């Protein structure tokens, strides 16, 4: 009964041996190639190396190992070679430093691949702060650190946040994630005052990754959390220019504002000057619209606001110009005024709309800003004052007629007003730099006949004119200059002094 069993066992052993013989025959018929590998070498932490093994043990399990100079071993997942002894392995260095020996181990002779140097991976850091913040309200400041692609290393260690002056505001430890090869940290910052605040994140690096510094980011803190406000006219009318005004807080911000209607731009970039940007806009359609203002600073901060307003079709009130001649009063529209030839007047002007007044002229006059200069020839001048209107008022033009007359000559002289003077002292009537009228006429001095026994004029070489008393009494002197025909009236000034 036992004999048949022994025979069956022998048969199994024979089949097994035959199978081994067949397998051995298959190996020996495979193409011969020297055991080697490629793809391994110096690299960067977190960057995977693709190692191709060639001609190692067929159908054997292969293991790659890297031995660091400090004794640390780093391995790749084991793989199985094909019938030719070929396989692909993936090794990701997790440490920096010198690898003294890389090798592929198997049931056959190991393949030694030599040394390699693994370096730190570069990083990039960003700081993210909101564009706006409200005084007294906590605001999140986020710092992110990313390992440079294609590394999958997640940076560790700390980051610091600094202000624009380099002062450290916060030091924080990194947390892994949320993205691949990325870490982050954040803190809650509460502005105690309004203003513009700048943040910068600096990653300190670790043994496997380099340091990096972020670009700056700016937050504008304001009392209500919105640093821009719109100031619109109480009414807007189709066809009537209106001044749109945006006020940005704080007033020291530098940048520009863009105005919109229902989200569509109606202006180019308007510079912010002392915290204010203005734009004159003429509505084309009536109805309810949303006027918006968006600002951007030179440092990248931004903000926006909007306001709904109704544009009407009319009726439109004409603007009113008030033109005032100092010392005289208000000029009436279409009025006629006589001014001396060569006279210059700088008006004061205002309008109901708040628009600026511009002056132009025709005839023998000239205008510059609000200054009118009358010519020195005959003929009338037509002076035109214009307002562009706005804020519910239509543009307006007002005319004034100016008739050139004889100009009044004036002179700046040192002579004191009539009254008592000390007889023993010299009285200076005219300094060396004086002596001409506003019409360029030379001034002459004379003493009244009745005064010649009491006083006398002195004309030193400096060009001055002095008065000296011979004795106590009254002295009358007169300064005069001739007129210019059809242009200037004569000049005359008389003083009477009592020497004591």
C-alpha positions, 0 to 999 in steps of 0.5 A: 500500500505504501509503494504507490505513494512513494512513486507518486512523490518521486513523480512530483519531484521529477516534474519540479526538477523539469520545471527548474530546468526549463526555467534555467534554459529560459534564463540562459537564452536571454540576451546577455548584458552587464549589470548597471544602472542609470538615473542616480546621482547628485540632486535636491531634497524632495526631487525624485530620481528615476533609477533604471536597473539593467541586467541585474538578477532576472525575476528577482526583487531589487532594492535601492539604498543610499548610505549618507556620510553620517550613517543614515540609510535612505531606500526606495521601494523594492521592485521586481526585475523582468526576465532580462534583469531590468527594473525601474526604481524611484528614490526621493532624497529626504535629507541633504548631505553627502551620499557615500555609496548608492547600491542596488541589492538583489539575490545576485551580486549587488550593483554599486553606483557610487557617491552623490551630493544632495542639496537643499531645495529652494523655496518661495515665500508669500505674505497675504494681507487684506487690502483693507482693515478696520481699526480695532478689528482683528485681521488675518495675516497669512504667510505661505512657504512653497518648495520649488518645483519639482520637489515634494519636500514640505518646508519646516521651521519658522517664519517672521513677519516684519513691517516696512521698517524691518521691525519684527511683528510676529514669529511663527512655526510652520504647519504642513499643507494645505498644498503639496510641498507647502507650509503656512502660518498666520496670526491675527493683527489688530490695527490700533490706528488708521493708516497704511501698513506694510507686511513682509514674510521671511522664512528662516529655512531648515536643514533641507530647504533654503531661506526666502523672503516674500514681496511686501503686501499692504493693508490700509486701515480706516475707521470704518474699514473702507478707505475710499468714499464718494462725494457726489452732487445732490442732483445730476442732470443729463447734459450738465457737467458734474464733478465726481469726487473720491476721498481716499484715507489716509490722505498721504496715499499715492495712486489713482482712482477710476470712476465707473457707471454701472460697473463700466469705466467712465474715466481714465486713471485720475491721480490722487492728490492730497487724498482726493481725486476729482473727475468732471463727467457729463451724464448722457442718460437719465434714470437711476445709476450706480456710480463707483470709484476704485483706487489703487496705490503705488504699493499695490493696495486697492479698494472700491465703493459705489453709490446709487444716484438718480439722473434727471432730464431737467429743468436745468438752472443756468449757473450764475457768475459773481465777478468782483473788482477789489475795492470797487464791487461786483460787476454786473453782466453786460455792464460797461466799465471805464478803466485806465489804460495799462491798469491791471485788475485781479478779480475775485470770482465765484459760481453757484455750481462751484465751477471755476471761472475763466476769463477771455477778452477781445479788443485792446485788453489781455487776460491771464487767469482772473487778471485783466490788463487794459491796453494803451490804445483806443477801442473797447474791450469785451471781457467774457467770463465762463463757467462750465456749470455742474452740480445741477447747473448749466454752463453760462457765459457773461460779458462785460464791456471795458472802455479804456480811459486815462490811466491814473499814475501812481508812485511809491515814495518815501515821503511821510504824510503831512505833519510835524517833523524834526527841523534838525533832521533830514527828511527823506522824500525819495530813496535812490530806488524810487523816482518813477511812476507806474507809467514810467515817468520821472518824478520832479520835486519843487518847494512852494515859494512861500516855503523857500525861506524855511526849507530846501531840497537836497539831491545827493549823488545817490539819487535820493531826494532829501528835505532840510529845514533852515529854521522852524516853520511850515514847508510845502513840497510837491512831487509831479510827473507829466501825463501821456496823451490819451493814455495817462493822466499827470501825477501830483502829490503834495506834502506840508511839514511843520519843522519843530 
